[in-house]
Amino acid sequence: MAMLLEPGMQSLRMGANGERCPTPSPPGSPGTPHDSCSIAPLTPSQSPRSEARSQQTASFAVVVAIDFGTTSSGYAFSFSSDPEAIHMMRKWEGGDPGVANQKTPTSLLLTPEGIFHSFGYTARDYYHDLDPEEARDWLYFEKFKMKIHSTSDLTMKTELEAVNGKKMQALEVFAHALRFFKQHAVQELKDQCPSLPERDAIRWVITVPAIWKQPAKQFMREAAYKAGLVSPENPEQLLIALEPEAASIYCRKLRLHQLIDLSCKPPANGLAPDHSIDSSFRQAREQLRRSRHSRTFLVESGVGELWSEMQAGDRYIVADCGGGTVDLTVHQIEKPQGTLKELYKASGGPYGAVGVDLAFEKLLCHIFGEDFIATFKAKRPAAWVDLTIAFEARKRAAAPSRASPLNVSLPFSFIDFYRKHRGQNVETALKKSNVNFVKWSSQGMLRMSSEAMSELFQPTISQIIKHIDDLLKKPEVQGIKFLFLVGGFAESAMLQHAVQAAFGPTCRVIIPQDVGLTILKGAVLFGLDPTIVRVRRSPLTYGVGVLNKFVEGKHPREKLLVKEGKNWCTDIFEKFVSVDQSVALGEVVQRSYCPARPGQRKTIINIYCCATDDVVYITDPGVRKCGTISLELEALGDAGSPARGRREIRASMQFGDTEIKVTAMDIRTSKTVRATIDFLSN
């Protein structure tokens, strides 16, 4: 059998059956915790094997889903006793003219002392109304979700910068936002159902982009723990839902009158095609919506009409175009159970609607100067927010068919600030900049022609089109029948037109009604039945470093380790799962480990990952240490005297869920061993 090392030792002994041992790290080597313990796999398994999933015995009276978006957020819920009714969150004051406020801006305001003040429209409007000098001391955060996507070395200590330049730990900021939604949701549930128990009655669901890596998903979970949504002792009470997956789950339920098919050409008489609709279902839905102030949506108990037309094996793409990211998922329908199978790993990038905002900011920098815009944002942060609100309303009104210009109001403080700092007025600056298609209006507005607006959208939309096109060219993604366009940015006529023009000839481009709420509703359905997506694809190759017998001519000499007269090759990457490998829900990868010494209380195993499948050694380019598995062991024996004989700990890892999970068992005692997997401490 394999013998394990004391921490920091360099030697290993292998069993006669040639079992592989993990690579020991030299003392003090980078990325090796001082309390880490070398481990050896006793039962290496070459591929995931399916095992009956342990069904959650906990029962939840209600599912509450929080769609935590880059630009806007909201929650919805459904009672497990009535899963066909999804209730949108109660509306509160605030909002913008012409913008439906079924969600609220992802804006957080903290006092100068860092204490929570408000969230959403309330935060934004209060901050806007503060005296400019006073506002400089307040901490206002917006569009902060993107930081989690863009930070390559995300940790629990990662900081976010408020509009005034002050910094705060990102975990605190996210926890404030989640706590706000928790308090609102719990109060609303109590009002509707006073008998609802305080504890353990709610299953929470938080949405994240599918392209987010494990550290970002874990970060959201840690923020939820900090916000008090659930306790770390009951992790199953919180599910992380992938945004395009949630949209896909909701689209399964849609009836034809709840879809906008961009591929359908209107008939010559101008009348909409007459879809057969179950009138009794429609009447019931309307009646319920009226009684709930249009906040309750009924969904099919089975699948919707579009789905019932589909055949087993039909494939479709969900393009989730949000504020910060564009997230693409490819699904295949499995009949008769109606479950979904992911065909290709999630792809996308930071090409959300925020890109249009950044293009507008770039335009302002070109006209008025980068230094001035930077100074204005720092000295008049509330007025800058006011300007972004004015642009947001115009952005939503942009359409390819629009010929008239769009007017963006410049706040008086902007006009006044520019005159004082530059000694000239904004009209002069606009003329000097020679910017095409943008004129000055005597009412204090930038008059943007349709060409100017189109130029702001073009870079972001081009990236989205390119990403979808690249995906459609993959061999694994052939025969796509439908392209579902979802997310807040999918409301844009500019994006709808571009996607239809590019892909309408090859597949049907479909947009659900209330497209900005698709993910939120789907997240509720996911919380009610997390098994609906049966097969997922691994986004990366994961594994550990092990020792293997050294083979002359095959292994490089610098990997040679001689111990007790035997030659070993160090740093071999032993895979748990390969990039883009299909992994079914409930499939586990099992490894058994033997503690280095009898009284050992903790074993730490380093996990490595890579974006390719052809990796051989953990030192290969592109391979990095991405996480650790910690096994906390109970002491054995009487009165502190260790029990004799081998002790084996079997770790089971699941890669088929929305998060990587690990459980472990002590084989001798059949007791569960506390096992945790950490991607944030590297």
Stockholm file with secondary structure:
# STOCKHOLM 1.0

chainA/1-682         MAMLLEPGMQSLRMGANGERCPTPSPPGSPGTPHDSCSIAPLTPSQSPRSEARSQQTASFAVVVAIDFGTTSSGYAFSFSSDPEAIHMMRKWEGGDPGVANQKTPTSLLLTPEGIFHSFGYTARDYYHDLDPEEARDWLYFEKFKMKIHSTSDLTMKTELEAVNGKKMQALEVFAHALRFFKQHAVQELKDQCPSLPERDAIRWVITVPAIWKQPAKQFMREAAYKAGLVSPENPEQLLIALEPEAASIYCRKLRLHQLIDLSCKPPANGLAPDHSIDSSFRQAREQLRRSRHSRTFLVESGVGELWSEMQAGDRYIVADCGGGTVDLTVHQIEKPQGTLKELYKASGGPYGAVGVDLAFEKLLCHIFGEDFIATFKAKRPAAWVDLTIAFEARKRAAAPSRASPLNVSLPFSFIDFYRKHRGQNVETALKKSNVNFVKWSSQGMLRMSSEAMSELFQPTISQIIKHIDDLLKKPEVQGIKFLFLVGGFAESAMLQHAVQAAFGPTCRVIIPQDVGLTILKGAVLFGLDPTIVRVRRSPLTYGVGVLNKFVEGKHPREKLLVKEGKNWCTDIFEKFVSVDQSVALGEVVQRSYCPARPGQRKTIINIYCCATDDVVYITDPGVRKCGTISLELEALGDAGSPARGRREIRASMQFGDTEIKVTAMDIRTSKTVRATIDFLSN
#=GR chainA/1-682 SS CCBCCCTTCCCCBCCTTCCCEECCCCTTCTTCCTTCCCCCBSSCCSSCEECCCCCCCCCCSEEEEEEECSSEEEEEEEETTSTTEEEECCCCSCCBTTBCCSSEECEEEECTTSCEEEETHHHHHHHHHSCHHHHTTSEEEESTHHHHHHCTTCCTTCEEECTTSCEEEHHHHHHHHHHHHHHHHHHHHHHHCTTCCSSSCEEEEEEECTTCCHHHHHHHHHHHHHHTSSCTTCGGGEEEEEHHHHHHHHHTTCCGGGEEETTCCCCTTCCCCCCCCCHHHHHHHHHHHHHTTTCEEECCSSCCHHHHHCCTTCEEEEEEECSSCEEEEEEEEETTTTEEEEEEEEEEESCSTHHHHHHHHHHHHHHHCHHHHHHHHHHCHHHHHHHHHHHHHHHHHCCTTCCSCEEEECCHHHHHHHHHHHSSCHHHHHHHHTCTTEEEETTTEEEECHHHHHHHHHHHHHHHHHHHHHHHTSGGGCSEEEEEEESGGGGCHHHHHHHHHHHTTTSEEEEESSGGGHHHHHHHHHHHCTTSEEEEECSSEEEEEEEEECCTTTSCGGGEEEETTEEEEEEEEEEEECTTCEEETTEEEEEEECCSSTTCCEEEEEEEEESSSCCCBTTSTTCEEEEEEEEECCCCSSTTCCCSSCCCEEEEEECSSSSCEEEEEETTTTEEEEEEEESSCC
#=GC SS_cons         CCBCCCTTCCCCBCCTTCCCEECCCCTTCTTCCTTCCCCCBSSCCSSCEECCCCCCCCCCSEEEEEEECSSEEEEEEEETTSTTEEEECCCCSCCBTTBCCSSEECEEEECTTSCEEEETHHHHHHHHHSCHHHHTTSEEEESTHHHHHHCTTCCTTCEEECTTSCEEEHHHHHHHHHHHHHHHHHHHHHHHCTTCCSSSCEEEEEEECTTCCHHHHHHHHHHHHHHTSSCTTCGGGEEEEEHHHHHHHHHTTCCGGGEEETTCCCCTTCCCCCCCCCHHHHHHHHHHHHHTTTCEEECCSSCCHHHHHCCTTCEEEEEEECSSCEEEEEEEEETTTTEEEEEEEEEEESCSTHHHHHHHHHHHHHHHCHHHHHHHHHHCHHHHHHHHHHHHHHHHHCCTTCCSCEEEECCHHHHHHHHHHHSSCHHHHHHHHTCTTEEEETTTEEEECHHHHHHHHHHHHHHHHHHHHHHHTSGGGCSEEEEEEESGGGGCHHHHHHHHHHHTTTSEEEEESSGGGHHHHHHHHHHHCTTSEEEEECSSEEEEEEEEECCTTTSCGGGEEEETTEEEEEEEEEEEECTTCEEETTEEEEEEECCSSTTCCEEEEEEEEESSSCCCBTTSTTCEEEEEEEEECCCCSSTTCCCSSCCCEEEEEECSSSSCEEEEEETTTTEEEEEEEESSCC
//
